[in-house]
Amino acid sequence: MLTIDDIDRARCRIEGHVRRTPVISVEGALFDLDEPVLLKLEMLQHAGSFKPRGAFNRILGAAESGPLPPDGVIAASGGNHGLAVAHVARQLGIQAHIFVPKATSAFKVVRIRALGATVTVTGTMYADAYDACLRHAAMSGALFVHAYDQPEVVAGQGTVGRELMTQGDIDTVLVAVGGGGLAAGVRLGIGPGVRLVAVEPERIPTLHAALAAGRPVDVEVSGVAADALGARRIGDLAFEVLAEAQVQSVLVSDGTIAQTRQRLWDRLQLVSEHGGATAAAALLSGAYAPEPGERVAVVICGANTDPSDLVAQ
């Protein structure tokens, strides 16, 4: 089991490589609430999401044990993890090969290539790209960087929570879940005295289904957030952490996710992808209803989106 000490080691390792993203306080009316809400703007991180934290921790940690392989690093991604690994590789002067499924948005594929990575588009969903990536990694010897189910990756994502605890007085943190690396890391990073609520799209309930079954299980993947939260099942590490902590999982509809994304733009001029708006959608929908006086923070975790459909309303 990972501990908060792993998060602190990750924080030291990646310091200077990642941004300390800001937290802003917004009126509760943004989400039809009475109390103000804190937003952790992790979509302002390098490469447009929280993902470089875990990627840097995995790759820098491996480099501490000796030279990285000649073929550099390799990863499978729905988009954001690929962007992060490509960014890290460029910063460190190494090669990156990213496998993405056909479901990945063209916007993200173009950006990954622009960062200098080799991109292979294969299969329909993330799981297909993952299988192809593992086969190529075994042949090439490149360092495999998992999107969410490696200890170093989860520890790196946990620095979001550790950082957040220095930025405000907080009772509850809302985090979106796909493979669960961010949620598990933040659960560890915020410490036991703060509640974590995991928010998932109704059409990709990886944690929700796992908690009901008592183990990770496959779910169908579809909907507006599939390119960011499109894991077929929760990661083993994430399930271990989140189940042990008895984290609450709530579900939100695609319609509410889209409405929340639009509202973040209309009211705050914040550009978020659908996955990035998912956690906040739990407040707008009432899937999570804070108690009076409860101090709530929401991680806005990604902004890698084509903004052309964000229009003034």
Disulfide bonds with the S-S distance in Angstrom:
none
